[in-house]
Amino acid sequence: MLVLTRKSNQSIMIGDDIEVSVLSIMGEKVRIGIQAPRDIPVFRKEVYLEIQQERAMGPASGEESFRDQVDTALRRLGDS
């Protein structure tokens, strides 16, 4: 794991297309902004893990679209 130190209003680049910026720091909370091409999905880790779990279980009936999988995962997180 690469560990970097950044201050507010500073950024890091991932490849040529992804910029991660520190927007603000408030106590133990850090607000970050991620600028990435539309074709690169960006999720909070807990949402990503829910999506992966949904994919592993497979669609209940018929083929579920990726957007439907994301919506289902977000609803499950809201129920927790």
N, C-alpha and C positions, 0 to 999 in steps of 0.2 A: 504494500500500500504506500503510495506517495502521499506525504503529509506536507501541506503548504500553509504558510501563514499569510493572511491577507487582511487588510484593514477595510473599513467601510469605503465604498466607491472604488474598490479595486477588483480586478477580474483575473480569471485564468482562462486559457484556451484549451480545448480538447480537439485535437486535429485542426483543420482549417475552418470548420463550420459551427462548432459549439463553443459558446462563451458562457461561463458561469461567473456571475457578479455578486459581490457582497453588497446588498442594498442598505442594510442597517444592522446594528448590534444593540440589543436592549437586554441588559443583564445576561442571562444564560440563553436567550433566544437570538438566533441569527436569521435574518431574512435574506434569502438568496434569489436571484433571478437567473433563469436559464434561457438563453437564446439559441435555438436549434432549428434546423430545417423541419418543415411540416411532416416530412416522411420519416422522421426519427421520433418514436414515441418516448415521452418523458413522464414518469410516474413517481410518486412517493413509493418507497420500498414496500410499505404494507399493502398498497393498492396493487403493485406489481406481483407480490406473492399471492394475493387473492386471485388475480387473473391466471397465474400459473396453476393454482389449485383447481380453478374452474376448468382449465384446459385439460388437466390430468384426469378429471372425472368424466370429461366428454359431455357433449350436449345430450340433454334428456330426450328430446324428440326433434329430429331433423337437425340440420346444420345451423348453428348459431353464428351470427356475424361477430367479427371482432368488437364492433361498437356495442353489440348486445352483451358480449362477455364483460366489457368494461363497465357497462351500466349495472349488470348483475353484481359484479365485485364491489362496486361503490355502494350499492344498496346493502349488501351484507356487512360492509364496514359500518354503515350507519346504524345497523341493528345491534352492533356490539357494544 
